[in-house]
């Protein structure tokens, strides 16, 4: 599985890069703050909402510590999606949240 650090994601966000960030935390967790532009699809809903994703796009998967997003990334990778897991999740994120 391909991984990226929170610092690398923050750098891309700060440079204004258009990113597809999927936050797989639960709704109540995301209420405490998420990466600007991230879309919340809780891990338990990824399979049922897979039609919202485009196989021609690249997705960065995020959760609290990197475990759930790793499972989501593995699942999506097995379905033919281009995904990257953010190491350390939001616990490693030092950038802005919304």
Buried (B, 14 or more C-beta within 10 A) or exposed (E): EEBBEBBBBBEBBEEEEEBBBBBBBBEEBBEEEBBEEBBBBBBEBBEEEBEEBEEEEEBBBBBBBBEBBBBBBBBBBEEEBBBBBBBBBBEBBEEEEE
